[in-house]
Amino acid sequence: MTIRATPRNGVVAIAAPKSGWLELLRNHVREHMLIAAGLGLALLVVLFLLAQSITLVIAGTPPPGLLPALLGGVAGFATTAIGALPALILRSLPQRIEDSLLGLAAGMMLAASAFSLLLPGLEAGTAVVGNAALGAGIVVLGMGMGVLLMLGLDAFIPHEHDKTGPCGPGHERCGRIWLFVFAIALHNLPEGMAIGVSFSQGDMSVGLPLTTAIALQDIPEGLAVALALRSAGFTPALAVLVAALSGLLEPVGSLLGVGLSSGLAAAYPIGLGLAAGSMLFVVSHEVIPETHRNGHQTSATLGLMAGFALMMVLDTTLG
């Protein structure tokens, strides 16, 4: 403890020292025991699946979709950067247009989760176990792991949203740039994982439409992130740079997605379910509430429907 004399009345105040990061995390775990347990379980599953893939790589049989997955992740990074560029000259968009664009991105993510992740996952799960109900159960297990993973990361990573402010343990000790970076990472990591999982078996009919959809929706998402950073007081160049660099999480996530779904036979449907659950969590927990927060629910919903329809057409055309 430190003892500090205050100027008024000579009163001596005893102030406790600031808690360290480990103590902050320990207290946060105590407050969120169930979420912490779920995150630990999800991480154990992910590490187990990654270990199976690593053994195959050591044995000289790398995943067949490694290069396409990496290229898909790079495409997501590139379109995020392209989408952020207009923020160099634009300070803001009309809120209704911004909410409509985010709704479009949400619709594409929802449709991608359904058509490019869950449906192939159900088919792969049935093929693995020879039973449709058990195959669906494997995919649902993966979805649950994806939700637990994102719920835990959202609770235990300090980050900040444009409208709702900072959250997470130790957020008051992080610079605002880092809080925004962590928030963007929570959006882009599951998208990269989805790309990696979809290419992990070398099946272009699964990976190509999903990657196309994610790359397209990254354009309005990159712009929205850059404009949010500008409205938070960042310079135009810094806002664009941070938004663009956030796209680097997509190639990283794509490598992670390939790794966790290329080992055991059941790893592929589990990985597809995990990626779908992660994306559905982000859409429901973050994107849709953001588009409805400003009173433009109708415009945002129409954008979502348009995005869903566009992704459905892409999946039919490219799948």
C-alpha positions in Angstrom: 0.0 0.0 0.0 1.0 3.6 -0.5 0.2 6.4 2.0 -0.6 9.8 0.5 -1.3 13.0 2.4 -4.1 15.1 0.9 -3.9 18.9 1.1 -7.2 19.3 2.9 -7.3 19.0 6.7 -4.1 17.1 6.6 -6.0 13.9 6.1 -3.9 10.9 5.2 -5.4 8.6 2.6 -4.3 5.0 2.1 -4.5 3.9 -1.5 -4.2 0.4 -2.7 -1.7 -0.2 -5.5 -3.1 -1.0 -8.9 -3.7 -4.6 -9.5 -1.4 -6.4 -12.0 -2.7 -8.0 -15.2 -2.7 -11.4 -13.7 -4.8 -10.3 -10.7 -7.2 -8.5 -13.1 -7.6 -11.6 -15.2 -8.1 -13.8 -12.1 -10.8 -11.5 -10.8 -12.5 -11.5 -14.2 -12.4 -15.3 -14.3 -14.1 -15.4 -10.8 -16.8 -13.1 -12.1 -17.4 -15.1 -15.3 -16.7 -18.7 -14.2 -19.1 -20.4 -16.8 -17.8 -18.3 -19.7 -14.2 -19.1 -18.6 -14.9 -22.8 -18.4 -16.5 -22.7 -21.9 -13.5 -20.9 -23.4 -11.1 -23.4 -21.8 -13.1 -26.3 -23.3 -13.2 -24.7 -26.7 -9.5 -24.0 -26.7 -8.8 -27.6 -25.7 -10.8 -28.9 -28.6 -9.0 -26.4 -31.0 -5.6 -27.4 -29.7 -6.4 -31.1 -30.0 -7.5 -30.7 -33.6 -4.5 -28.6 -34.4 -2.2 -31.3 -32.9 -3.7 -33.9 -35.2 -3.0 -31.8 -38.2 0.6 -31.0 -37.0 1.3 -34.8 -36.8 0.2 -35.1 -40.4 2.5 -32.3 -41.5 5.4 -33.8 -39.7 4.6 -37.1 -41.4 4.9 -35.3 -44.8 1.3 -34.9 -45.7 0.3 -31.2 -45.5 -3.4 -30.3 -45.9 -4.4 -30.2 -49.6 -6.1 -26.8 -49.3 -3.2 -25.0 -47.5 -2.3 -22.7 -50.4 -5.8 -21.9 -51.6 -6.8 -21.1 -47.9 -3.8 -18.7 -47.5 -4.7 -17.0 -50.8 -8.3 -16.7 -49.7 -7.2 -15.1 -46.5 -5.0 -12.7 -48.4 -8.0 -11.8 -50.6 -10.0 -10.9 -47.4 -7.1 -8.7 -46.2 -6.9 -7.0 -49.6 -10.6 -6.2 -49.8 -10.6 -4.9 -46.2 -7.8 -2.5 -47.2 -9.6 -1.5 -50.4 -12.8 -0.8 -48.4 -10.9 1.4 -45.9 -9.3 3.6 -48.5 -12.3 6.0 -49.1 -11.9 7.1 -45.4 -8.9 9.1 -46.5 -11.3 11.7 -47.9 -14.6 10.7 -46.3 -15.1 11.6 -42.6 -18.5 9.9 -42.4 -21.4 8.4 -44.3 -25.1 9.1 -43.7 -25.9 6.7 -40.8 -28.7 5.1 -42.8 -26.3 4.1 -45.6 -23.7 2.9 -43.1 -26.3 0.7 -41.4 -27.5 -0.6 -44.7 -24.0 -1.6 -45.8 -23.4 -3.3 -42.5 -26.7 -5.1 -42.9 -25.6 -6.2 -46.4 -22.4 -7.7 -44.8 -24.4 -9.4 -42.1 -26.7 -11.0 -44.7 -23.8 -12.3 -46.6 -22.2 -13.8 -43.5 -25.5 -15.4 -42.5 -25.9 -17.0 -45.9 -22.3 -18.0 -46.1 -22.6 -19.8 -42.7 -25.7 -21.6 -43.9 -24.8 -22.5 -47.5 -21.0 -22.8 -47.5 -20.4 -24.1 -44.0 -23.4 -25.8 -42.4 -24.7 -27.6 -45.4 -21.3 -29.1 -46.5 -20.7 -29.8 -42.8 -23.9 -31.9 -42.5 -23.0 -33.8 -45.7 -19.5 -34.4 -44.4 -20.7 -35.4 -41.0 -23.2 -37.9 -42.4 -20.4 -39.4 -44.6 -18.1 -39.8 -41.6 -20.6 -41.6 -39.3 -23.0 -43.0 -41.8 -26.0 -41.5 -40.0 -27.7 -38.2 -40.7 -28.7 -37.5 -37.1 -25.2 -38.3 -35.7 -23.6 -36.3 -38.6 -25.8 -33.3 -37.6 -24.8 -33.8 -34.0 -21.1 -33.5 -35.0 -21.8 -30.2 -36.7 -23.8 -28.9 -33.8 -20.9 -29.9 -31.5 -18.6 -27.8 -33.7 -21.1 -24.9 -33.6 -21.2 -25.0 -29.8 -17.4 -24.9 -29.7 -17.4 -21.9 -32.0 -19.9 -20.0 -29.9 -18.0 -20.8 -26.7 -14.8 -19.7 -28.3 -16.1 -16.3 -29.4 -18.1 -15.7 -26.2 -14.9 -16.3 -24.2 -12.8 -14.1 -26.4 -15.4 -11.4 -26.3 -15.4 -11.5 -22.5 -11.7 -11.8 -21.8 -10.0 -9.7 -24.5 -10.1 -5.9 -23.7 -11.6 -4.1 -26.7 -13.8 -1.1 -27.5 -16.8 -0.6 -29.8 -17.6 2.7 -31.3 -21.1 3.1 -29.6 -20.9 1.0 -26.5 -17.4 1.9 -25.2 -14.6 -0.2 -23.7 -15.0 -3.6 -22.1 -12.9 -6.6 -21.0 -10.4 -7.0 -18.2 -7.8 -4.2 -18.0 -9.3 -2.1 -20.8 -8.5 1.0 -18.9 -4.8 0.2 -19.2 -4.8 -0.2 -23.0 -4.5 2.6 -25.5 -7.6 3.4 -27.6 -5.9 2.2 -30.8 -5.2 -1.2 -29.3 -8.8 -1.5 -28.0 -10.1 -0.9 -31.5 -7.6 -3.3 -33.0 -8.7 -6.0 -30.6 -12.4 -5.4 -31.4 -11.7 -5.6 -35.1 -9.7 -8.8 -34.6 -12.8 -10.4 -32.9 -14.7 -9.8 -36.2 -12.0 -10.8 -38.7 -10.6 -13.9 -37.0 -13.7 -16.1 -37.4 -14.0 -15.0 -41.1 -10.4 -16.1 -41.7 -11.1 -19.4 -39.9 -14.1 -20.0 -42.1 -12.0 -19.5 -45.3 -9.4 -21.9 -44.0 -11.9 -24.6 -43.0 -13.8 -24.3 -46.4 -10.6 -25.0 -48.4 -9.1 -27.5 -46.0 -10.1 -30.5 -48.1 -9.1 -28.9 -51.3 -12.8 -28.6 -52.4 -13.1 -25.4 -54.5 -16.9 -25.7 -54.7 -17.0 -25.1 -50.9 -14.1 -22.6 -50.5 -14.6 -20.4 -53.6 -18.2 -19.1 -52.9 -17.5 -18.6 -49.2 -14.2 -16.7 -49.9 -15.9 -14.6 -52.5 -18.7 -13.7 -50.1 -16.3 -12.8 -47.2 -14.1 -10.8 -49.5 -17.0 -8.8 -50.9 -18.5 -8.1 -47.4 -15.1 -7.1 -46.2 -15.3 -4.0 -48.4 -18.2 -2.2 -46.6 -16.9 -3.6 -43.3 -13.4 -2.1 -43.9 -15.0 1.2 -44.7 -17.2 1.1 -41.6 -14.2 0.3 -39.4 -12.1 3.1 -40.9 -14.9 5.7 -40.5 -15.5 4.6 -36.9 -11.9 5.2 -36.2 -12.0 8.6 -37.8 -15.1 9.5 -35.7 -13.1 8.5 -32.6 -10.5 11.1 -33.4 -7.9 9.1 -35.4 -6.2 10.9 -38.3 -7.4 9.7 -41.8 -4.1 8.0 -42.6 -4.0 6.2 -39.2 -7.7 5.2 -39.4 -7.1 3.6 -42.8 -3.9 2.0 -41.8 -5.4 0.4 -38.6 -8.5 -0.8 -40.5 -6.4 -2.3 -43.3 -4.0 -4.0 -40.9 -6.9 -5.5 -39.1 -7.4 -7.6 -42.3 -4.2 -9.4 -41.6 -6.2 -11.5 -39.1 -7.9 -13.2 -42.1 -4.8 -15.0 -43.5 -3.8 -15.9 -39.9 -7.3 -17.2 -39.3 -7.3 -19.1 -42.6 -4.2 -21.0 -41.5 -5.8 -21.8 -38.2 -8.9 -23.0 -39.9 -6.9 -25.3 -42.2 -5.1 -26.7 -39.3 -8.0 -27.5 -37.1 -10.0 -29.3 -39.8 -7.4 -31.3 -41.6 -6.6 -34.1 -39.1 -9.2 -36.6 -38.0 -12.0 -37.6 -40.3 -14.5 -35.9 -38.0 -12.4 -32.7 -37.8 -13.7 -31.4 -41.1 -17.5 -31.3 -40.1 -16.5 -30.1 -36.6 -14.4 -27.4 -38.2 -17.2 -26.3 -40.5 -19.6 -26.2 -37.6 -17.1 -24.2 -35.4 -16.5 -21.6 -38.2 -20.2 -21.3 -38.7 -20.9 -20.9 -35.0 -18.2 -18.3 -34.7 -19.6 -16.2 -37.6 -23.2 -16.5 -36.4 -22.1 -15.3 -33.0 -20.4 -12.3 -34.4 -23.4 -11.4 -36.7 -26.0 -11.8 -33.9 -23.9 -10.3 -31.0 -22.1 -7.5 -32.8 -23.2 -6.6 -36.4 -27.0 -6.7 -36.2 -27.3 -4.8 -32.9 -24.9 -2.2 -34.4 -27.1 -1.7 -37.4 -30.3 -1.4 -35.3 -28.9 1.0 -32.7 -29.5 4.1 -34.7 -33.2 3.7 -35.6 -32.6 2.4 -39.1 -33.9 -1.1 -38.6 -35.8 -1.3 -41.8 -32.9 -0.1 -44.0 -30.5 -2.5 -42.2 -32.9 -5.4 -42.6 -33.4 -4.7 -46.3 -29.6 -4.7 -46.6 -29.4 -8.0 -44.8 -31.9 -9.6 -47.1 -30.1 -8.3 -50.2 -26.8 -9.6 -48.8 -28.4 -13.0 -48.1 -29.8 -13.2 -51.6 -26.5 -12.2 -53.2 -24.6 -14.9 -51.3 -27.3 -17.5 -52.2 -26.8 -16.6 -55.9 -23.0 -16.7 -55.5 -23.1 -20.1 -53.8 -25.4 -21.5 -56.6 -23.2 -20.1 -59.3 -19.8 -20.8 -58.0 -20.5 -23.9 -55.8 
